[in-house]
Amino acid sequence: MKILVTGGCGFIGSNFIHYILHKYPNYQITNLDVLTYAGNLENLKEFESNANYKFVKGDICDKNLVNDLVKDVDAVVHFAAESHVDRSIMGPEEFIKTNVLGTFTLLEACKNNGGKRFHHISTDEVFGSLGAVDKPFDESTPYDPRSPYSASKASSDHLVRAYFHTYNLPITISNCSNNYGPYMFPEKVIPLFITNLMEDKKVPLYGDGMNIRDWLYVEDHCSAIDAILHKGKIGETYCIGGNSEKSNKELTYKILELMSKNESSIEFVKDRPGHDRRYAIDFSKIKNELGWEPKINFEEGLQKTIDWYKNNESWWKSIKSGEYKSYYEKQYGKK
């Protein structure tokens, strides 16, 4: 299979490329990434000389480039997105451009090149916020996005479904819970806390720390996408969860425990605007139809993640210092 992966230099995209090229060494991957702040070529350094891997620096909104790349593949797996909620609050325009117009450009290319298989990576944040006793999100949950980020992802989901119903484009969608694991950009909560503690800095905990998230180890997410790509029913949506609901406070204390730190390392900070209280996912559909369920429990996954950041100090330090940009500036010039 020849796959175009968009946003493959980001956290989940790069983990997916690692997963696919190790599991299916004869598959061919083209990675299209514009290399925003969150895209890092170092994530895929091991494949630079692999004949089945090709990197293309470019924007998913570039109609001609996207069309040329889609012509030569069997399937598109679409990760590329602006995804940081705080950044969407400060500057929503980029989120609309990348997440809505970029998805539209890819869908048009798939439609105009014989109807290429299209898998769209989305988020549980499109469903809004749950109360403490509400049942978890599933594929029938009404959309209720609360931030510019989640609104832009909800828009892209609707576009993808429209191309299935209007043009019979062979699509699938997955809505996943919060991912964590290797190569996660250190502005996100888990790697931020791990790396801050490694630097003897405090960890910033929003509000009362009682916001709840369902955590999914990134390798489990990759195996779910693999199952959907190969066995998923065309036109269907699959919710992917980690079966690991934790409050931010629980998460913080678990990281402190695993890193032999105490609560003096916590700094409570003002809550973010519109901070969703709880996310949770019912993944029974993908379990019943495709036989998928998460294999890595939360404590095991968190320990693996801590170990990875401890063993890859130069990777995250170069990001925190901004030095990582020099790796692609040497090859592609300054942004």
Secondary structure as GFF3:
##gff-version 3
##sequence-region A 1 335
A	DSSP	beta_strand	2	6	.	.	.	ID=ss1
A	DSSP	alpha_helix	11	23	.	.	.	ID=ss2
A	DSSP	beta_strand	28	33	.	.	.	ID=ss3
A	DSSP	three_ten_helix	41	47	.	.	.	ID=ss4
A	DSSP	beta_strand	53	57	.	.	.	ID=ss5
A	DSSP	alpha_helix	63	71	.	.	.	ID=ss6
A	DSSP	beta_strand	75	78	.	.	.	ID=ss7
A	DSSP	alpha_helix	85	90	.	.	.	ID=ss8
A	DSSP	alpha_helix	93	96	.	.	.	ID=ss9
A	DSSP	pi_helix	97	101	.	.	.	ID=ss10
A	DSSP	alpha_helix	102	112	.	.	.	ID=ss11
A	DSSP	beta_strand	117	123	.	.	.	ID=ss12
A	DSSP	three_ten_helix	124	127	.	.	.	ID=ss13
A	DSSP	alpha_helix	148	167	.	.	.	ID=ss14
A	DSSP	beta_strand	171	176	.	.	.	ID=ss15
A	DSSP	beta_strand	178	180	.	.	.	ID=ss16
A	DSSP	alpha_helix	189	198	.	.	.	ID=ss17
A	DSSP	beta_strand	203	206	.	.	.	ID=ss18
A	DSSP	beta_strand	212	217	.	.	.	ID=ss19
A	DSSP	alpha_helix	218	231	.	.	.	ID=ss20
A	DSSP	beta_strand	237	240	.	.	.	ID=ss21
A	DSSP	beta_strand	245	247	.	.	.	ID=ss22
A	DSSP	alpha_helix	248	258	.	.	.	ID=ss23
A	DSSP	three_ten_helix	263	265	.	.	.	ID=ss24
A	DSSP	beta_strand	266	269	.	.	.	ID=ss25
A	DSSP	alpha_helix	284	290	.	.	.	ID=ss26
A	DSSP	alpha_helix	298	311	.	.	.	ID=ss27
A	DSSP	alpha_helix	313	321	.	.	.	ID=ss28
A	DSSP	alpha_helix	325	332	.	.	.	ID=ss29
###
